[in-house]
């Protein structure tokens, strides 16, 4: 089922796409030769190319495969190692197929020092996201292209930083015993940032692999700093390979197995996993939910404190009931009236790679929306209405599009509505940010993942929703996190982590609600 523009769209799970891609990027298994020193690499310089194939499952349904190739060559008299890693994923969202490809090439010295990389994320029909980097003079010089717009940046590069391919061979270089820990820094090209990876070895256990065979493996828990809530289980064999990985994912398990090429390339049956439908949270009906002034919910999380994942502010109050439950009171935030005298951080005002408020199309859309209006709150509502009325084509097959791409194609779902509205607000000098949370879907009596927008007026953040176009929101949105999507902020995916960690384990009960006032 697809929702029309008069109902809030469920987030198209850009977080799902990117998390799966990231999962593959940091969990690629490898059977490459041990590379413990430059001398040993030289001895292996003539080794045949290595190929590693993986199959990817979510909720016991196969959604794709991954492929890694490692080869060595002489380059200007120096032994270098090239690694090519590709993943191909296919799943559904409300019946519409999403295809996601991740491609990474790295070039390193024989002892593992990064020289350069090329990265590409493809999610047709959207434009691809591309980046490439070269290490020069202790700097990683990066060029990134999003929606045909290029930007350049630099990262200070230390000699103890590792390439994105390092995890594939770390257990060939070190031997972890039960109870031991290991940390290292590694580039994540998805975000052009360096993350701190933490490995903690638990104990050996018999692990079931693809096809039902069993193998003795060391269970290693992996965390990393850019996505602190994401824990991946690595099952490491005695010879340093990783035949299986698992992670908690939307209340289910996401797994990879090392398999043969033939198994990896088997066709997906056509019964692709529909990630949107499986993550809905059923509740009792809330009549005219998006016109309500107040709703009180009981929110329960199976294995954690839900207060850790919920935002508190003008529109939400949390009362702890026990270690697994809270009473959440959501109220309609009052309308704005004037520009704020309180200064906000520049990240909410300036153009960014995802909120390109200086794009000529976006500037024109904002001007067309507000016309001669001068009142800031009326301008904000006019732009919300413009997005609601003009972003008509609902496209559930795109992962994460920037505001410029949305302005060009004028299609998408709530994610596109949110970033386009945020960019238009900034084009009119109104500070903005995007919000991730849950929204009530009237036709399903359910909550599902959603993204909307906030504008800063009257020294407070006021929500707007371009998928509704109602001039603000009622009490049927539950906020988890917000972001200005700044260049130097945590990785965009971090914004979605509360949703990823909570959905699938969360239950919501409607305790009371104030019906809309009769006009």
Secondary structure, 3 states (H helix, E strand, C coil): CCCCCCCCCCCCCHHHHHHHHHHHHHHCCCCCCCCCCHHHHHHCCCCCCEEEEEEEEECCEEEEEEEEEEEEEEECCEEEEEEEEEEEEEEEECCEEEEEEEEEEEEEECCCCEEEEEEEEECCCCCCEEEEEEEECCEEEEEEEECCEEEEEEEECCCCEECCCHHHCHHHHCCCCCCCEEEEEEEECCCCEEEEEEEEEEEEEEEECHHHCEEEEEEEEEEEHHHCCCCEEEEECCCCCEEEEEEEECCEEEEEEEECHHHHCCCCCCCCCEHHHHCCEECCCCCCHHHCCEEEEEEEECCCCHHHCCCCECCEEEEEEECCEEEEEEECCCCCCCCCCCCCCHHHCCCCCCCCCCCHHHHHHHHHHHCCCCCHHHHHHHHHHHHHHHCCECCCCCCCCCHHHHHHHCECCHHHHHHHHHHHHHHCCCCEEEEEEEEEEHHHCEEEEEEEEEEEECCEEEEECCCCCCCCCCCCEEEEEEECCCCCCCCHHHHHHHHHHHCCCEEEEEEEEECCCCC
